[in-house]
Amino acid sequence: MSRKQTILLVSLFSLSCLAIGVIWTLRVAPPSLHPWWGGKNARVRAEVWEQGKDMATVGMTFKKQTLDTMIAFGMSPTVDVEDGKKFRFKGIWKELQALPPRQRLVRHENGATLYMWIETDDIKPPPLTQESVAADSETGSTFY
């Protein structure tokens, strides 16, 4: 292979890597250049509370990088709760990433409430309790 061909191949490879990086960043859409969770071991926590239950029906913890990857590749992470209740993470991903520290995103749907938040090793919101969930369902707030 000649020198010109090698330079051309390396240039094309570099350009394609740059294009993939730009597309990845646009699809994941971080809220700012320096989010509070950036560079830390960030985890996304999700809990689904159903009316009449004294504890969460579903509780999950994901690495934020895993959900970033799924959303960047066009997948739609979903939580399925019994009786056909579904919560899709992709629709609320930008709102979740824009939350300030120790805040929760709250979504009400079909008698169930989804709480999502980002936590790191040093920043965690207080745990959810049955009383706080009951108070939230009475006020109908969207942030906790």
C-alpha positions, -999 to +999 in steps of 0.1 A: +000+000+000+014+034-009+019+063+014-011+083-001-034+054+004-024+049+040-029+086+047-063+085+030-074+054+050-062+069+083-080+102+075-112+085+066-111+064+098-105+095+119-133+114+102-157+085+107-147+082+144-153+120+148-187+117+131-197+088+154-187+108+184-207+138+173-238+117+166-234+099+199-233+132+218-263+146+200-284+115+207-275+113+244-279+151+247-262+159+281-279+190+296-248+211+300-211+210+295-204+203+331-234+185+348-231+178+385-229+140+380-202+143+352-170+123+358-185+105+388-198+069+392-234+080+384-263+056+388-299+060+377-324+047+403-360+040+395-389+030+418-425+023+409-451+027+436-487+016+431-517+029+450-526+008+479-492-009+483-470-002+513-437-006+494-423-001+459-435-026+433-403-022+413-370-009+423-340-008+400-305+007+398-287+011+365-253+025+356-260+058+338-235+048+311-256+017+303-288+038+298-268+064+278-257+037+255-291+022+250-307+056+243-279+066+219-284+034+199-321+041+196-334+016+221-362+025+244-356+012+279-390+004+295-403-007+329-433-030+326-454-032+357-483-057+360-517-048+344-500-034+313-485-003+329-454+008+311-429+036+318-405+045+290-372+061+300-364+076+266-393+101+268-380+116+301-343+112+297-335+148+290-356+159+320-339+134+342-304+145+333-313+182+339-324+175+375-304+192+402-287+171+429-309+152+454-341+158+433-364+131+419-384+131+387-420+119+393-444+105+367-480+094+374-496+069+351-526+045+355-526+045+393-488+040+395-461+065+402-425+063+388-397+080+407-364+084+389-332+101+400-295+102+395-272+095+424-235+093+429-214+079+458-214+113+475-249+127+465-280+107+473-315+119+480-333+106+512-350+073+508-386+071+497-411+061+524-448+052+522-457+086+538-437+106+513-452+087+484-488+092+498-482+129+503-468+132+468-499+115+453-522+139+471-504+170+459-498+156+424-463+172+421-440+163+393-407+169+412-399+157+447 
